[in-house]
Amino acid sequence: MKKYEVIKEVFQPCSGKQLPDGCEIWEMRLEDPARYVQEQYMQERSVEFLSRSQNGSEVIEALLEGGRKHRYTFSEL
């Protein structure tokens, strides 16, 4: 397992802002960040996952119904 700093940003479509409406930061030990994110949304009817690498960190976005978006950034510690 690897130790990560995880940043979760929540974007709401009705706000019309480009900045996140909420943000959480914590440390976690994970085997697979992508699997962790997918497990968080098992109860959602429709979700699309996008992932990319940015400045050495793994960024995973969960696009939900209604235009909601949750962005996770995993930086290895």
N, C-alpha and C positions, 0 to 999 in steps of 0.2 A: 504494500500500500504506500501511496505517496501522500504527503501533506500539502494541502492547498489553501491559499487565501481565496475565498469565494465571494464575489460581489454579485448580488442579485438586484437588477433594476426592473421596475414595473412601469410600463407605459400604457396609458389609457387613451383610446382614440378620441373621446369626447373633450379632452382638455385642449387639443389643438396645439400643444407644445411639443417641441423637439426634445426637451429635457425629460428625464424620468419623473414620474409622479411619486415614486417611493424607491428607497434603496436600503439594502441590508448588507452587512459585511460580517463574515465569520470565517473560522478556520475549520477544516475538515480533513480526515484521512479517508481517501477513496482509492478503489482499484481502477474504476472507469468513470470519469466525469459524465460522459454521454449517457451511460446507463443510469446514473443517478438522476439526471434531468428527466429522462424518459419515465422513470418510476414515479416522479412527482406528478405526472399528468395522466396516469392510467385511468382515472375516472372521467376525463374529458371526452366528449363525443367526437370532437374534431380538433386535431392539433398537428402542426407541421413543424419540424425541427430543422434549423439551419445551423451549420457550424463552420467556423473558420479559425485561423490562427492570426493573432494580432500582437505584435511586439513580444513574441515568445509566450503568450498566454493563449489558452483555448477559450474561444467565445462560442457559446451555444445559445440560440434564440428559440423560444417556444412561441409560435404564432397561434393564437387561440381564436375561437369564435368571437364575433363582434369586433374584430380588429385589435383585441388586446395582445400585448407582446410582453414577454418576460425574457430578459437577457441575463445570462449567467457568464461571468468571466472567472476562469480558473487559472490562478498564478501559482506555480509550484514554489514551495518554500524550501 
